[in-house]
Amino acid sequence: MDLQKLLSKTRRAVEDYAMIDEGDKIAVGLSGGKDSVTLLYILAALRRFYPKKFDLVAITVDMGLGLDENEVNAVKKVCEELGVEYRVEKTLIGRIVFDERKEPNPCSLCANMRRGALNNVAAEMGCNKVALGHHADDLIETLLLSLFYESRISTFSPVTKLSRKEITVIRPMLYIREKEIAGFAKDKPIIHNPCPADKHTKREYIKNLLKEMQKENPKIQENILSAITHPDRNNLWDDKKDKTV
C-alpha cells in the first residue's frame, strides 16, 4: 500500500472529526506493532504539509515482559530518520497483571494501565493529544465485542477528551483497513508483542468470526463500517415516542 493513499484517508478522517488544531503537540502511542508504526509514518508525513502546524513525539510503554532490544533500536532509528522524539517508558504492568493479580482475563486491566501510563508520559512531555493506531477493523471488532459480551451497542470514538488529564485521544486511521496497513508495514521494523495473551483473546475470536462470515458475504465488514460512520444509519430509537410510518 502506497503511503500517499494512507495519507489521503487519514487526512479525510482528521478533517471529518477535527482531530488536529494549530499548535498541537501529539504523542503517538508506539506499541511497535504494524498499526502504530504505520501511524507514525503517516503523521510524520502529514506534519510536513498539513496547514495546521503540529509537533510530534512517540512513546512506547514497556510492560516489563521483555522487549527485544534490537527491535526497539530499529524503531528508534526510524523515529530519528523521521525527526520524531522517542521515549520508552518502563513499567511493571506485566508483573502486576500476570504475577500479582493473576488475571484470568487480563486484557481489560492491561489496556487500562497501558493507556494510563501513556497518557501520563504524554502530559509530562507537554503533549495535549495522544494518537492511537486503531483502524477500521478495530472499530468493527470493538462494536461486536461490546454487543456480544457487554450487551451494549458501542465502540470507540474518533476523538475522546480526557478532562482529568487535559489530553485528547485521536484515532486518525479510522478509515483505513487492516489489510492496507499490513501491505504498507510489511517491510517496516516492528516490535513484537511479548504478552502471553497475544492472539488468545476475545478480539481474536471476533476477528476470525468476521473472516468466516466474509466468505458468505464479502461486504460484511464494509456494511458494518458504513453503519457506524454514517450517523443517519446508527441512531437506534433516538426518539422514544411512537412514530407513524
DRENDO-1510 file (C-alpha; in Angstrom, 1 decimal, always signed):
<recs>
REC; n; res; u; v; w
REC; 1; MET; +0.0; +0.0; +0.0 .
REC; 2; ASP; +1.3; +3.4; -1.0 .
REC; 3; LEU; +1.8; +5.9; +1.8 .
REC; 4; GLN; +0.0; +8.6; -0.3 .
REC; 5; LYS; -3.2; +6.6; -0.2 .
REC; 6; LEU; -3.0; +6.1; +3.5 .
REC; 7; LEU; -2.3; +9.8; +3.9 .
REC; 8; SER; -5.4; +10.6; +1.9 .
REC; 9; LYS; -7.7; +8.5; +4.1 .
REC; 10; THR; -6.1; +9.8; +7.2 .
REC; 11; ARG; -6.4; +13.5; +6.2 .
REC; 12; ARG; -10.1; +12.8; +5.5 .
REC; 13; ALA; -10.6; +11.4; +9.0 .
REC; 14; VAL; -8.6; +14.2; +10.6 .
REC; 15; GLU; -10.8; +16.8; +8.9 .
REC; 16; ASP; -14.1; +15.0; +9.3 .
REC; 17; TYR; -13.6; +14.9; +13.1 .
REC; 18; ALA; -11.4; +18.0; +13.6 .
REC; 19; MET; -8.6; +15.9; +15.2 .
REC; 20; ILE; -5.7; +18.3; +14.7 .
REC; 21; ASP; -5.6; +22.0; +15.7 .
REC; 22; GLU; -2.9; +24.6; +15.2 .
REC; 23; GLY; +0.0; +24.2; +17.7 .
REC; 24; ASP; -0.9; +20.7; +18.9 .
REC; 25; LYS; +1.8; +18.5; +20.3 .
REC; 26; ILE; +0.8; +15.0; +19.6 .
REC; 27; ALA; +2.1; +11.8; +21.2 .
REC; 28; VAL; +1.9; +8.7; +19.0 .
REC; 29; GLY; +1.3; +5.6; +21.2 .
REC; 30; LEU; +4.0; +3.5; +19.6 .
REC; 31; SER; +3.5; -0.1; +20.7 .
REC; 32; GLY; +5.8; -1.1; +17.9 .
REC; 33; GLY; +3.3; -3.2; +16.1 .
REC; 34; LYS; +2.4; -2.7; +12.4 .
REC; 35; ASP; -0.6; -0.3; +13.3 .
REC; 36; SER; +1.3; +2.1; +15.4 .
REC; 37; VAL; +4.4; +2.1; +13.2 .
REC; 38; THR; +2.2; +2.9; +10.2 .
REC; 39; LEU; +0.5; +5.7; +12.2 .
REC; 40; LEU; +4.0; +7.1; +13.0 .
REC; 41; TYR; +4.9; +7.3; +9.3 .
REC; 42; ILE; +1.6; +8.8; +8.3 .
REC; 43; LEU; +1.6; +11.6; +10.9 .
REC; 44; ALA; +5.3; +12.3; +10.3 .
REC; 45; ALA; +4.4; +12.8; +6.6 .
REC; 46; LEU; +1.3; +14.8; +7.3 .
REC; 47; ARG; +3.2; +17.1; +9.5 .
REC; 48; ARG; +5.3; +18.3; +6.5 .
REC; 49; PHE; +2.3; +19.8; +4.6 .
REC; 50; TYR; -0.8; +20.0; +6.8 .
REC; 51; PRO; -1.9; +23.6; +7.0 .
REC; 52; LYS; -2.3; +23.4; +10.8 .
REC; 53; LYS; +1.2; +23.0; +12.2 .
REC; 54; PHE; +1.7; +20.4; +14.9 .
REC; 55; ASP; +4.6; +18.8; +16.8 .
REC; 56; LEU; +5.1; +15.0; +17.1 .
REC; 57; VAL; +6.6; +12.7; +19.6 .
REC; 58; ALA; +6.5; +8.9; +20.0 .
REC; 59; ILE; +6.1; +6.9; +23.3 .
REC; 60; THR; +6.5; +3.1; +23.8 .
REC; 61; VAL; +5.1; +1.7; +27.1 .
REC; 62; ASP; +7.3; -1.2; +28.1 .
REC; 63; MET; +5.2; -3.6; +30.1 .
REC; 64; GLY; +8.2; -5.2; +31.6 .
REC; 65; LEU; +7.7; -8.5; +29.8 .
REC; 66; GLY; +10.9; -8.3; +27.8 .
REC; 67; LEU; +11.0; -6.2; +24.7 .
REC; 68; ASP; +13.6; -7.2; +22.1 .
REC; 69; GLU; +16.3; -4.6; +22.4 .
REC; 70; ASN; +17.3; -4.9; +18.7 .
REC; 71; GLU; +13.7; -4.3; +17.6 .
REC; 72; VAL; +13.4; -1.3; +19.9 .
REC; 73; ASN; +16.6; +0.2; +18.5 .
REC; 74; ALA; +15.3; -0.4; +14.9 .
REC; 75; VAL; +12.1; +1.6; +15.7 .
REC; 76; LYS; +14.2; +4.2; +17.5 .
REC; 77; LYS; +16.2; +4.7; +14.3 .
REC; 78; VAL; +13.0; +5.1; +12.3 .
REC; 79; CYS; +12.0; +7.9; +14.7 .
REC; 80; GLU; +15.4; +9.6; +14.3 .
REC; 81; GLU; +15.0; +9.4; +10.5 .
REC; 82; LEU; +11.5; +10.9; +10.7 .
REC; 83; GLY; +12.6; +13.6; +13.1 .
REC; 84; VAL; +10.4; +12.4; +15.9 .
REC; 85; GLU; +11.5; +12.5; +19.6 .
REC; 86; TYR; +11.2; +8.9; +21.0 .
REC; 87; ARG; +10.8; +7.7; +24.6 .
REC; 88; VAL; +10.5; +4.3; +26.1 .
REC; 89; GLU; +8.6; +4.3; +29.4 .
REC; 90; LYS; +9.4; +1.2; +31.5 .
REC; 91; THR; +6.6; -0.1; +33.7 .
REC; 92; LEU; +5.7; -3.1; +35.9 .
REC; 93; ILE; +2.3; -3.6; +34.2 .
REC; 94; GLY; +3.1; -7.2; +33.1 .
REC; 95; ARG; +4.1; -8.2; +36.6 .
REC; 96; ILE; +1.0; -6.6; +38.2 .
REC; 97; VAL; -1.4; -8.2; +35.7 .
REC; 98; PHE; +0.1; -11.7; +35.4 .
REC; 99; ASP; +2.0; -12.3; +38.6 .
REC; 100; GLU; +0.4; -10.3; +41.3 .
REC; 101; ARG; -3.2; -10.1; +40.1 .
REC; 102; LYS; -3.1; -13.3; +38.1 .
REC; 103; GLU; -5.9; -12.0; +36.0 .
REC; 104; PRO; -7.8; -14.8; +34.1 .
REC; 105; ASN; -9.0; -12.2; +31.6 .
REC; 106; PRO; -6.0; -9.7; +31.6 .
REC; 107; CYS; -6.7; -7.6; +28.5 .
REC; 108; SER; -9.1; -5.0; +30.0 .
REC; 109; LEU; -6.9; -4.3; +33.1 .
REC; 110; CYS; -3.7; -4.3; +31.0 .
REC; 111; ALA; -5.2; -1.9; +28.4 .
REC; 112; ASN; -6.4; +0.5; +31.1 .
REC; 113; MET; -3.0; +0.5; +32.7 .
REC; 114; ARG; -1.1; +1.0; +29.5 .
REC; 115; ARG; -3.4; +3.8; +28.5 .
REC; 116; GLY; -2.9; +5.5; +31.9 .
REC; 117; ALA; +0.9; +5.2; +31.6 .
REC; 118; LEU; +0.9; +6.5; +28.0 .
REC; 119; ASN; -1.3; +9.5; +28.9 .
REC; 120; ASN; +0.8; +10.3; +31.9 .
REC; 121; VAL; +4.0; +10.4; +29.9 .
REC; 122; ALA; +2.4; +12.4; +27.1 .
REC; 123; ALA; +1.2; +15.0; +29.6 .
REC; 124; GLU; +4.7; +15.0; +31.2 .
REC; 125; MET; +6.2; +15.7; +27.7 .
REC; 126; GLY; +3.9; +18.7; +27.2 .
REC; 127; CYS; +1.5; +16.9; +24.7 .
REC; 128; ASN; -2.1; +17.9; +24.5 .
REC; 129; LYS; -3.1; +15.0; +22.3 .
REC; 130; VAL; -2.4; +11.2; +22.0 .
REC; 131; ALA; -2.8; +9.5; +18.7 .
REC; 132; LEU; -3.6; +5.7; +18.7 .
REC; 133; GLY; -3.3; +3.3; +15.9 .
REC; 134; HIS; -6.8; +2.0; +15.9 .
REC; 135; HIS; -8.1; +1.3; +12.4 .
REC; 136; ALA; -11.4; +0.5; +10.7 .
REC; 137; ASP; -11.2; -3.2; +11.6 .
REC; 138; ASP; -10.7; -2.4; +15.2 .
REC; 139; LEU; -13.7; -0.1; +15.1 .
REC; 140; ILE; -15.9; -3.0; +13.8 .
REC; 141; GLU; -14.5; -5.6; +16.2 .
REC; 142; THR; -15.0; -3.3; +19.2 .
REC; 143; LEU; -18.6; -2.9; +18.2 .
REC; 144; LEU; -19.2; -6.6; +18.1 .
REC; 145; LEU; -17.2; -7.2; +21.3 .
REC; 146; SER; -19.5; -4.7; +23.1 .
REC; 147; LEU; -22.6; -6.3; +21.6 .
REC; 148; PHE; -21.7; -9.9; +22.3 .
REC; 149; TYR; -20.0; -9.6; +25.7 .
REC; 150; GLU; -21.3; -6.4; +27.3 .
REC; 151; SER; -24.9; -6.2; +26.0 .
REC; 152; ARG; -24.1; -2.7; +24.6 .
REC; 153; ILE; -24.2; -1.2; +21.1 .
REC; 154; SER; -20.9; +0.8; +21.5 .
REC; 155; THR; -17.5; +1.3; +20.0 .
REC; 156; PHE; -14.7; +3.9; +20.5 .
REC; 157; SER; -15.0; +7.4; +19.2 .
REC; 158; PRO; -12.7; +9.2; +16.7 .
REC; 159; VAL; -12.0; +11.9; +19.3 .
REC; 160; THR; -12.1; +11.4; +23.1 .
REC; 161; LYS; -11.4; +14.2; +25.6 .
REC; 162; LEU; -9.9; +13.2; +28.9 .
REC; 163; SER; -10.7; +16.1; +31.1 .
REC; 164; ARG; -8.8; +14.9; +34.1 .
REC; 165; LYS; -5.6; +14.6; +32.1 .
REC; 166; GLU; -6.2; +17.5; +29.8 .
REC; 167; ILE; -5.4; +15.1; +27.0 .
REC; 168; THR; -7.5; +14.4; +23.9 .
REC; 169; VAL; -7.2; +11.0; +22.3 .
REC; 170; ILE; -7.4; +10.9; +18.5 .
REC; 171; ARG; -7.6; +7.9; +16.1 .
REC; 172; PRO; -6.5; +9.2; +12.7 .
REC; 173; MET; -6.5; +5.8; +10.9 .
REC; 174; LEU; -10.3; +5.3; +11.4 .
REC; 175; TYR; -10.9; +5.0; +7.6 .
REC; 176; ILE; -8.0; +2.6; +6.9 .
REC; 177; ARG; -8.5; -1.2; +6.7 .
REC; 178; GLU; -6.1; -3.5; +8.5 .
REC; 179; LYS; -5.1; -5.2; +5.2 .
REC; 180; GLU; -3.9; -1.8; +3.9 .
REC; 181; ILE; -1.8; -1.3; +6.9 .
REC; 182; ALA; -0.3; -4.8; +6.6 .
REC; 183; GLY; +0.6; -4.0; +3.0 .
REC; 184; PHE; +2.4; -0.8; +3.9 .
REC; 185; ALA; +4.2; -2.2; +7.1 .
REC; 186; LYS; +5.4; -5.5; +5.6 .
REC; 187; ASP; +9.0; -4.1; +5.2 .
REC; 188; LYS; +9.0; -1.8; +8.2 .
REC; 189; PRO; +10.7; -2.6; +11.6 .
REC; 190; ILE; +8.3; -3.6; +14.3 .
REC; 191; ILE; +8.5; -4.6; +18.0 .
REC; 192; HIS; +6.9; -8.0; +18.6 .
REC; 193; ASN; +4.3; -8.2; +21.3 .
REC; 194; PRO; +5.8; -10.2; +24.3 .
REC; 195; CYS; +2.4; -10.5; +26.0 .
REC; 196; PRO; +1.5; -14.2; +26.7 .
REC; 197; ALA; -2.2; -13.5; +26.0 .
REC; 198; ASP; -1.5; -12.2; +22.5 .
REC; 199; LYS; -3.6; -14.0; +19.8 .
REC; 200; HIS; -5.6; -15.7; +22.6 .
REC; 201; THR; -8.2; -13.1; +23.2 .
REC; 202; LYS; -11.9; -12.4; +22.6 .
REC; 203; ARG; -10.9; -9.9; +20.0 .
REC; 204; GLU; -9.0; -12.6; +18.1 .
REC; 205; TYR; -12.2; -14.7; +18.2 .
REC; 206; ILE; -14.2; -11.9; +16.7 .
REC; 207; LYS; -11.6; -11.3; +14.0 .
REC; 208; ASN; -11.7; -14.9; +13.0 .
REC; 209; LEU; -15.5; -14.9; +13.1 .
REC; 210; LEU; -15.7; -12.0; +10.8 .
REC; 211; LYS; -13.3; -13.8; +8.4 .
REC; 212; GLU; -15.7; -16.8; +8.3 .
REC; 213; MET; -18.8; -14.6; +7.8 .
REC; 214; GLN; -17.0; -12.7; +5.0 .
REC; 215; LYS; -16.8; -15.9; +3.0 .
REC; 216; GLU; -20.6; -15.8; +2.6 .
REC; 217; ASN; -20.9; -12.0; +2.5 .
REC; 218; PRO; -17.7; -10.3; +1.2 .
REC; 219; LYS; -19.1; -6.9; +2.0 .
REC; 220; ILE; -20.0; -7.6; +5.6 .
REC; 221; GLN; -17.2; -5.5; +7.2 .
REC; 222; GLU; -17.8; -2.6; +4.7 .
REC; 223; ASN; -21.5; -2.7; +5.7 .
REC; 224; ILE; -20.8; -2.6; +9.4 .
REC; 225; LEU; -18.3; +0.2; +9.0 .
REC; 226; SER; -20.8; +2.2; +6.9 .
REC; 227; ALA; -23.4; +1.7; +9.6 .
REC; 228; ILE; -21.0; +3.1; +12.3 .
REC; 229; THR; -19.6; +6.0; +10.4 .
REC; 230; HIS; -22.9; +7.3; +8.9 .
REC; 231; PRO; -24.9; +8.9; +11.7 .
REC; 232; ASP; -28.2; +8.6; +9.9 .
REC; 233; ARG; -27.8; +4.8; +9.9 .
REC; 234; ASN; -26.8; +4.1; +13.6 .
REC; 235; ASN; -29.3; +6.1; +15.7 .
REC; 236; LEU; -31.4; +3.4; +17.3 .
REC; 237; TRP; -34.6; +4.7; +18.9 .
REC; 238; ASP; -33.3; +8.3; +19.3 .
REC; 239; ASP; -36.9; +9.5; +19.6 .
REC; 240; LYS; -38.6; +7.1; +22.0 .
REC; 241; LYS; -42.1; +8.4; +21.2 .
REC; 242; ASP; -44.2; +6.3; +18.9 .
REC; 243; LYS; -43.7; +7.1; +15.2 .
REC; 244; THR; -46.2; +6.7; +12.4 .
REC; 245; VAL; -44.7; +5.4; +9.2 .
</recs>
